[in-house]
Amino acid sequence: MLEGVESQIEAAEEQLRLAMLASDVESLDALISPSLIFTTHFGLVISKQDDLEIHRSGVLKFEKIEPSERKVLVLDRVAYVSVRAHLSGVFDGSPFHDDIRFSRVWQLSRNNAWQIVAGQATVVQAP
């Protein structure tokens, strides 16, 4: 059973990546829980509406999201994902190129869809 759930989470992670690249607010809305608590790599805590608005407004535009080093831990109706990603794009008119470690908590919703309920982003520092 865990293997099936792990593949569902990996598919949800790919849907999230593609939605972020396209700033597809409709898909992001489906993938993110209304109760989201996400801590950015700047230490800011944002809600689902904050996240959707940053994509809707065009303030954030990803050009590249290349995941690596993914680990998935499945616990009943919850899954924890740690993934490193190389990101590039434009934020508020300024280009960025970052190496980020994301932690995401996915929960199986009442309608049996996986949604992100919590997460955090941390900048990976070069040694």
QUIJOFEN-V401120 format. One record per residue. RES is the residue in one small letter. PSI is psi in whole degrees, 0 to 359 (NA if undefined). Layout:
RES;PSI, RES;PSI
This chain:
m;318, l;324, e;320, g;319, v;318, e;319, s;327, q;318, i;318, e;322, a;319, a;321, e;320, e;320, q;318, l;314, r;312, l;321, a;320, m;317, l;322, a;358, s;44, d;90, v;325, e;315, s;319, l;321, d;321, a;329, l;343, i;130, s;145, p;337, s;15, l;135, i;115, f;130, t;119, t;171, h;355, f;357, g;7, l;141, v;124, i;157, s;177, k;314, q;322, d;314, d;312, l;320, e;323, i;328, h;316, r;319, s;340, g;4, v;324, l;127, k;112, f;140, e;331, k;135, i;105, e;101, p;152, s;171, e;42, r;135, k;137, v;130, l;118, v;129, l;93, d;245, r;18, v;144, a;140, y;131, v;132, s;122, v;136, r;139, a;140, h;121, l;146, s;153, g;206, v;130, f;118, d;42, g;353, s;130, p;150, f;153, h;108, d;153, d;112, i;141, r;119, f;138, s;128, r;141, v;118, w;139, q;140, l;118, s;176, r;331, n;22, n;36, a;140, w;130, q;149, i;126, v;338, a;156, g;170, q;147, a;137, t;133, v;133, v;120, q;139, a;141, p;NA
